[in-house]
Amino acid sequence: MKKLIIPVLLLAFSLAAGEVKIDLSAVRPGGQAPKLVSDAAGNALEFTASGNSVTAAGIPQTFDFRQGGKIEFEFQDAEKQSNPFPRLLETGSVSLQFEAAPNAPGGDKILKVLLTDFNTKGIAQIKIPCPHKTGVWHKAVFEIDPSAKAFSLTLDGKQHRAPLSVSPRLENLQFILGASTLNNSPRGFSGRIRNIRIVTPHSMPAGGESAIMNQKVSPGVRHVRICAIKGRHYAFPGITRLPDGDLAAVFREGAGHVCPYGRICIAYSKDGGQNWSAPTAIFDTESDERDPSIQTLPDGRVLVTCGAWNSWMFYSTTASQFPSETAYIKQSGPEKFGGNYYLFSTDGGKSFGRPIRVPGFAPHGPAIMPDGTFLQPSLGNDNGKRQIYLFHGSANAENWRKTAVVAEMPRSSGALDACFEEPHTAVMPDGSLVTAIRIPQPGDGHMRISRSADGGKTWSTPVKTPVKGYPQHLRVLKDGRLLATYGYRYPPYGVRACISRDGGKTWDIDKEIILQNNGISDDLGYPVSIELENGEVLCVYYMNTAEHGDCFIEGAFFRP
């Protein structure tokens, strides 16, 4: 068979202070070169692959990433890929590629950045699910910071970070688009690429990424490991002081962030949070129980709340990982599983009664009103709007009624990630109510605050705060200040806290407290805080680190 020769395309570029923007309109396609296509958004290169027959393009400029660097581009993948590991961008030591089932129509894909050690050939990688959607453009960003020993991959605003555990070749990098080599290649990509930008450190702002990644944990913070077991995913904790003075923490245990094995567990501490018991399960069904909270009520009862849903079946990539469990739920009827639940304990948190199904849910549970009744924030969609509801229920979790709409916003076209999410309501000393609202990526990530002065009947328009992170938990301290804790899902990944001295109207962001900053991805957070008798605050949250790759439950002691 005649050897297929793919011409090297000389892509025009403009070089300015370390930034290269590829000018695709200057490409002169020919032979097996990728096709230049145009639409309202501009120019793109269209690549095709069939076995070893591929189109490819070489960028003539070389780059030096030894002090760090960044690559960003947009891509639109074809429904079928003829190769199992099609390359979108390749240098030899750095590869941005798919893991794909060859010729599978409509199959889901995984976007991966793969770094290869120059000497040992060892690898470090980050993988992000990337379901195929016809006609949709995705944005990928790869960043590497050798001084911080970290690299990251961002897909459509969702960033994952990992430790740089290998030593790839980072000088004299030459990039190939659409394949692993410019000639015959079994790694060809089918789809389109546009808006390519490559940045080297001397074009970054003063301080750059290293200054961000090297932010330190605040002085006086000390940590305690609450529950960590290899191979298990622990997340979404809550904490309370039991009637006898012991502490109890609840959290979800599962095989992954979403899976059929989610169950609600509890652990106890008899010494103020320094040491913890092994976890035991208090609620488990055939589906996925998650997002628990725990509170000690004024009458001495202990309340645990949680949600349940067939989480793994919501995504085709995870549904295929659990085929037997998925088939069982479908056979039994998916509508029979899931819901929102309250569980009460009348023996100080040692055992819990039957789950009581309730109409509303939020991860941190309800606000306890002065008369012992519950005010439960929740989410809903009505008339094309995303809404935060309030449900009011009796002290026995009965007689529920929707009392108010706290906030609402237009529901964007399928982009629920930019909508209001996961509210938490706190009762202030003067009887007013404050609700924190999550705005996750691709939104701006800043906490919104809404206030009520009439017991939750009417609410102010949500106000954007300087607090960036989500979701938030509010704790009224003994001195009347309001403490917000929140997951910080940006480099450096971790958990933070901030104080308001006027009931949430203003926040002391200049004195933001960094509780943790060593996470390797944004699968972390959901912090909950309590104030201890000695004036310290114990904040519990879930984390992932290079030392313990599986998500685990950690606590941070600090004085706000």
C-alpha positions in Angstrom: 0.0 0.0 0.0 1.3 3.4 -0.9 2.5 5.4 2.1 0.3 8.3 3.0 2.1 11.6 3.4 0.5 14.4 5.3 1.8 17.8 4.6 3.0 20.1 7.4 0.8 23.1 7.5 2.6 26.4 8.4 0.0 28.2 10.6 0.4 31.9 10.8 0.7 33.4 14.3 1.3 36.6 16.1 3.8 36.6 18.9 3.3 39.2 21.7 4.8 38.9 25.2 4.7 35.2 25.3 1.2 34.7 23.8 0.6 32.9 20.5 -2.8 33.2 18.8 -3.1 30.9 15.9 -4.5 32.6 12.8 -6.3 29.9 11.0 -7.3 32.1 8.1 -3.7 32.1 6.9 -3.6 28.3 6.4 -3.1 27.1 2.9 -4.8 23.7 2.8 -3.8 21.1 0.3 -3.6 17.4 -0.1 -4.6 15.6 3.1 -4.5 18.9 5.1 -7.4 19.7 7.4 -10.2 21.7 5.8 -10.6 25.4 6.7 -14.2 26.1 7.5 -16.0 29.3 8.6 -19.1 30.2 10.4 -20.5 33.2 12.4 -18.0 32.5 15.1 -14.9 32.6 12.8 -12.6 30.0 11.3 -11.9 26.5 12.4 -9.8 23.5 11.1 -11.8 20.4 10.3 -9.9 17.1 10.9 -10.9 13.6 9.6 -9.4 10.2 10.4 -10.0 6.7 9.1 -7.6 4.1 10.5 -4.1 5.3 9.8 -5.3 7.9 7.3 -5.5 11.2 9.1 -5.2 14.9 8.6 -2.8 16.8 10.8 -1.3 20.3 11.2 2.0 21.4 12.7 2.5 24.7 14.5 6.0 25.9 13.4 6.8 27.9 16.6 8.5 26.1 19.5 7.6 26.8 23.1 9.4 26.6 26.5 7.1 25.5 29.4 9.9 24.9 31.9 8.7 27.9 33.9 5.0 27.0 33.2 2.6 27.4 30.4 -1.0 27.4 29.2 -2.8 26.0 26.2 -6.4 26.7 25.4 -8.6 25.9 22.4 -12.2 25.0 21.5 -13.2 21.8 19.8 -16.2 20.1 18.3 -16.0 16.3 18.2 -17.5 14.1 15.5 -20.0 11.5 16.7 -17.8 8.7 15.6 -14.0 8.4 16.2 -12.1 5.8 14.2 -9.3 5.5 16.8 -9.4 4.6 20.5 -7.1 7.5 21.5 -7.5 10.4 19.0 -5.2 13.3 19.6 -6.5 16.8 19.6 -3.0 18.2 20.4 0.3 16.4 20.8 3.9 17.2 21.6 5.2 13.8 22.6 5.6 14.7 26.3 2.2 16.5 26.6 -0.8 15.0 24.9 -4.5 16.2 24.9 -6.6 13.3 23.7 -9.8 11.4 23.9 -10.5 8.0 25.2 -13.2 6.8 22.8 -14.9 3.6 21.6 -13.9 3.4 17.9 -16.9 3.9 15.5 -19.4 3.8 18.4 -22.3 6.1 17.4 -23.1 8.7 20.0 -20.7 7.1 22.5 -19.5 9.1 25.4 -15.8 10.1 25.5 -13.3 11.1 28.1 -11.0 14.0 27.6 -7.5 13.4 28.9 -4.3 15.2 29.4 -1.3 12.8 29.5 2.2 13.8 30.7 5.0 11.4 30.0 8.2 11.4 32.0 11.2 12.1 29.8 13.5 9.6 31.5 11.3 6.8 33.1 8.4 7.0 30.7 6.1 7.1 33.7 2.9 9.0 33.3 0.6 11.5 35.1 -2.9 12.2 33.8 -6.2 13.9 34.3 -9.4 12.5 32.9 -12.8 14.4 32.5 -16.0 12.8 31.0 -16.9 14.6 27.8 -20.3 13.3 26.4 -20.8 13.8 22.7 -23.3 16.5 21.8 -23.9 17.2 18.1 -22.8 20.7 17.1 -21.6 21.7 20.6 -18.3 23.5 21.0 -16.3 22.7 24.1 -13.4 24.7 25.6 -10.3 22.9 26.9 -7.5 24.6 28.9 -4.3 22.9 30.0 -2.0 24.6 32.5 1.3 23.4 34.0 3.3 25.0 36.8 6.5 23.1 37.6 7.4 25.4 40.5 4.1 24.5 42.2 4.5 20.8 41.1 1.0 20.9 39.7 -0.9 20.8 36.4 -4.6 21.1 35.5 -7.2 20.4 32.8 -10.3 22.5 32.5 -13.3 21.4 30.4 -16.1 23.9 29.9 -15.2 25.8 33.1 -14.8 22.7 35.3 -11.2 22.4 36.4 -9.4 19.4 37.7 -5.9 19.7 39.2 -3.3 17.0 39.9 0.3 16.9 41.4 3.1 16.9 38.8 4.6 13.6 39.8 6.6 13.1 36.6 9.3 15.1 34.7 8.1 15.6 31.1 10.2 17.4 28.5 9.0 21.0 28.6 11.5 22.8 26.4 11.5 23.2 22.6 7.9 22.0 22.4 6.4 21.6 18.9 2.6 21.0 18.7 0.8 18.8 16.3 -3.0 19.2 15.8 -5.4 16.4 15.0 -3.0 13.4 15.3 0.1 12.0 17.1 2.4 12.4 14.1 2.2 14.4 10.9 2.4 11.2 8.7 0.7 7.9 9.2 -0.9 7.8 12.6 -3.3 5.4 14.4 -4.3 8.4 16.7 -6.3 10.7 14.3 -9.1 13.0 15.5 -12.3 13.6 13.7 -13.9 17.0 14.4 -13.1 20.7 14.4 -10.6 22.9 16.4 -10.6 26.7 16.7 -9.4 29.6 18.8 -6.0 28.2 19.8 -4.0 30.2 22.2 -0.7 29.3 23.8 0.8 31.4 26.7 4.2 31.2 28.3 5.0 32.7 31.8 6.4 36.1 30.8 3.0 37.1 29.5 1.2 36.2 32.7 0.4 38.8 35.3 2.9 39.5 38.1 2.8 36.6 40.5 1.0 34.4 38.0 -0.4 31.0 38.7 2.4 30.2 41.2 1.3 33.0 43.4 -2.2 31.7 43.4 -1.3 28.1 44.0 1.1 29.0 46.9 -1.5 30.7 49.1 -1.0 29.4 52.6 -3.4 27.9 55.2 -4.3 30.6 57.7 -2.3 30.7 61.0 -3.7 28.8 63.9 -5.7 26.3 61.8 -5.1 22.7 62.7 -6.6 19.6 61.0 -8.0 16.2 62.1 -8.8 13.2 59.9 -12.3 12.0 60.6 -12.9 9.2 58.1 -10.6 8.0 55.3 -10.7 4.5 53.8 -8.8 3.6 50.6 -11.1 2.8 47.8 -14.2 4.6 49.3 -15.5 8.0 48.5 -16.6 10.0 51.6 -18.3 13.3 51.1 -21.0 15.8 52.1 -20.6 15.9 56.0 -22.6 17.4 58.8 -21.7 17.9 62.5 -23.5 18.5 65.8 -23.0 18.4 69.5 -25.2 15.6 71.0 -27.2 16.1 74.2 -24.5 14.4 76.3 -21.8 16.6 74.9 -20.2 14.2 72.5 -19.9 15.2 68.8 -21.4 13.3 65.9 -20.6 13.7 62.2 -22.7 12.3 59.4 -21.5 11.9 55.8 -22.1 9.9 52.6 -20.1 6.8 51.9 -19.9 5.4 48.3 -17.7 4.0 45.6 -17.6 7.3 43.8 -19.1 10.7 43.6 -22.2 9.2 42.1 -22.8 5.4 42.3 -25.5 2.9 43.5 -23.7 2.4 46.8 -24.3 5.7 48.5 -25.4 5.4 52.1 -25.5 7.7 55.1 -23.0 7.0 57.9 -22.3 8.4 61.3 -19.2 8.7 63.5 -18.8 9.9 67.1 -16.1 11.8 69.1 -15.9 11.8 72.9 -13.0 14.3 73.1 -14.2 17.4 71.3 -13.3 16.2 67.8 -9.8 15.0 68.3 -10.5 11.3 67.8 -13.4 9.6 66.0 -15.1 6.2 65.9 -15.3 4.0 62.9 -18.4 4.9 60.8 -21.6 3.0 60.9 -24.5 3.2 58.5 -27.8 4.7 59.5 -29.7 4.8 56.2 -29.1 2.7 53.1 -31.4 1.5 50.2 -30.8 0.1 46.7 -30.3 3.6 45.4 -27.9 6.5 46.3 -28.4 8.3 49.6 -26.4 11.5 49.9 -26.0 15.1 51.2 -26.8 14.4 54.9 -27.1 17.0 57.7 -27.4 16.5 61.4 -28.8 18.9 64.1 -29.6 18.6 67.8 -33.0 20.1 68.4 -34.0 22.2 71.4 -36.1 19.4 72.8 -33.1 17.0 72.8 -34.0 15.0 69.7 -31.4 14.6 67.0 -32.4 15.1 63.4 -30.6 13.7 60.3 -31.8 14.8 56.9 -30.7 13.5 53.5 -31.7 13.2 49.8 -31.8 10.1 47.7 -31.8 9.6 43.9 -30.6 7.3 41.2 -27.6 9.5 40.7 -25.4 7.3 38.6 -28.3 6.7 36.1 -28.4 10.4 35.3 -25.1 10.2 33.3 -24.6 7.6 30.6 -20.9 7.2 31.5 -21.7 6.1 35.0 -24.8 4.2 34.2 -22.7 2.0 32.0 -20.3 1.3 34.9 -23.0 -0.3 36.9 -25.1 -2.3 34.4 -26.6 -4.7 36.9 -27.7 -2.1 39.4 -29.0 0.1 36.6 -31.1 -2.8 35.1 -32.5 -3.6 38.6 -33.7 0.0 39.2 -35.3 0.0 35.7 -37.0 -3.3 36.4 -38.3 -2.2 39.8 -39.3 1.2 38.6 -37.1 4.3 39.0 -39.9 6.3 40.5 -39.9 4.0 43.6 -36.5 5.2 44.7 -35.3 8.6 45.8 -36.9 11.4 47.7 -36.1 13.7 50.7 -36.0 12.3 54.2 -35.9 13.3 57.9 -34.8 10.7 60.5 -35.2 11.4 64.2 -33.3 10.0 67.2 -34.8 10.1 70.7 -31.8 8.4 72.4 -29.2 11.1 71.9 -28.1 10.0 68.4 -27.5 6.4 69.1 -30.3 5.1 66.9 -32.7 6.6 64.4 -36.3 5.9 63.6 -38.0 5.3 60.2 -37.3 7.8 57.4 -40.0 10.4 57.0 -40.5 11.6 53.5 -40.7 15.4 53.2 -41.3 17.8 50.3 -38.2 19.9 50.3 -34.5 19.4 50.6 -31.1 21.2 50.8 -27.8 19.7 51.8 -27.4 21.5 55.2 -30.9 20.8 56.4 -33.6 23.1 57.7 -33.6 26.3 59.9 -35.1 25.6 63.3 -37.6 28.2 64.2 -38.1 29.5 67.8 -41.3 27.5 68.2 -39.5 24.2 67.2 -40.9 24.0 63.7 -38.9 23.6 60.6 -38.2 26.0 57.8 -36.8 23.9 54.9 -35.2 25.6 51.9 -35.5 23.8 48.6 -35.2 24.1 44.8 -37.7 24.1 42.1 -38.5 25.1 38.5 -41.7 26.9 37.7 -42.8 28.8 34.5 -39.3 28.7 33.1 -37.6 30.0 36.3 -35.2 28.5 38.7 -36.5 29.1 42.2 -35.5 28.8 45.9 -38.6 27.7 47.9 -39.3 27.6 51.6 -41.4 24.8 53.1 -42.7 25.1 56.7 -43.3 21.9 58.7 -44.4 21.0 62.2 -41.9 19.8 64.8 -42.7 16.2 63.8 -42.0 16.9 60.2 -45.7 16.9 59.2 -48.2 19.4 57.8 -45.8 20.9 55.3 -46.8 23.9 53.2 -44.8 26.1 50.8 -44.6 29.5 52.4 -42.5 31.7 50.1 -40.3 31.9 47.1 -37.0 33.3 48.4 -35.4 33.9 45.0 -35.8 33.1 41.3 -34.0 33.6 38.1 -34.6 32.7 34.4 -33.7 29.1 33.8 -31.0 29.1 31.1 -31.3 26.7 28.2 -30.2 23.5 29.9 -27.2 25.2 31.7 -28.4 24.5 35.2 -24.9 24.8 36.6 -25.3 28.6 36.2 -28.5 28.7 38.2 -29.4 29.1 41.8 -28.5 26.0 43.8 -28.2 24.5 47.3 -29.5 27.2 49.6 -28.9 27.4 53.4 -31.0 29.4 55.8 -29.9 30.7 59.2 -31.9 32.4 62.0 -30.3 35.5 63.4 -30.4 36.6 67.1 -33.0 39.3 66.2 -35.3 36.8 64.5 -34.5 37.8 61.0 -33.6 35.1 58.4 -30.6 35.0 56.1 -30.4 32.6 53.1 -27.1 31.9 51.3 -27.5 30.7 47.7 -24.9 28.9 45.6 -24.0 30.1 42.1 -21.5 27.5 40.7 -19.5 27.4 37.5 -20.1 28.4 34.8 -21.6 31.2 36.9 -19.3 33.6 38.7 -19.2 31.4 41.9 -20.0 34.2 44.3 -22.4 33.6 47.2 -25.7 35.4 47.0 -27.5 36.5 50.1 -31.3 37.1 50.6 -32.8 38.4 53.8 -36.3 38.3 55.5 -37.5 40.4 58.4 -41.0 38.8 58.7 -40.3 35.2 59.5 -39.7 34.1 55.9 -42.9 35.5 54.3 -41.1 38.0 52.1 -37.5 38.1 50.9 -35.1 40.7 49.6 -33.6 40.4 46.1 -30.4 38.2 46.3 -27.3 40.3 46.6 -23.9 39.2 45.2 -21.2 39.1 47.9 -17.4 39.2 47.5 -17.4 35.6 48.9 -16.3 33.3 46.1 -16.9 29.5 46.7 -19.7 27.0 47.1 -21.8 25.6 48.5 -22.0 27.8 51.6 -23.0 27.0 55.2 -24.0 29.7 57.6 -23.4 29.5 61.4 -24.4 32.2 63.8 -21.7 32.5 66.4 -22.3 33.1 70.1 -21.3 36.8 69.8 -23.8 37.4 67.0 -21.4 37.3 64.0 -22.3 35.3 61.0 -19.7 32.7 59.7 -19.8 31.4 56.2 -17.8 28.4 55.2 -17.5 27.2 51.6 -15.6 24.9 49.3 -13.0 26.8 47.2 -13.2 25.0 43.8 -10.5 27.1 42.2 -6.7 26.7 42.4 -5.5 26.2 45.1 -8.4 23.8 45.8 -9.6 23.8 49.4 -12.0 25.2 51.9 -12.4 28.8 53.2 -14.4 30.9 55.7 -15.4 34.5 56.0 -17.1 36.6 58.7 -20.0 39.1 58.6 -20.6 41.5 61.5 -23.9 42.8 60.2 -26.0 39.8 59.5 -24.7 39.1 56.0 -24.9 42.6 54.6 -21.1 43.0 54.3 -18.3 40.4 54.5 -14.7 40.8 55.7 -13.2 39.2 52.6 -9.8 40.9 53.2 -9.5 38.6 56.2 -10.8 35.5 54.5 -9.7 32.4 56.4 -8.0 29.6 54.4 -8.8 26.3 56.1 -7.3 24.0 53.5 -5.6 24.5 50.1 -4.0 21.2 49.1 -6.8 19.6 47.0 -6.0 18.1 43.6 -9.5 18.5 42.1 -12.7 20.4 42.7 -14.4 17.2 44.2 -14.3 18.7 47.7 -16.0 21.0 50.1 -19.6 21.1 51.5 -18.3 22.4 54.8 -20.4 22.6 58.0 -19.2 24.4 61.2 -20.1 24.3 64.9 -18.8 26.5 67.7 -17.2 24.6 70.6 -17.4 25.5 74.2 -13.8 26.8 74.3 -14.6 29.4 71.5 -13.0 27.5 68.7 -14.9 26.5 65.6 -14.7 23.0 64.2 -15.5 22.9 60.4 -15.9 19.5 58.8 -15.7 19.0 55.0 -14.5 16.5 52.4 -11.2 16.7 50.7 -8.9 14.9 48.1 -5.2 15.3 48.2 -2.1 13.8 46.5 -1.3 11.8 49.6 -4.9 10.3 49.8 -6.4 10.2 46.4 -9.8 9.0 47.5 -12.2 11.7 49.0 -12.2 11.7 52.8 -13.7 13.6 55.7 -11.5 16.1 57.5 -12.0 18.7 60.2 -10.3 22.1 60.8 -10.2 23.8 64.2 -9.8 27.6 64.1 -10.7 30.8 65.9 -12.6 33.2 63.7 
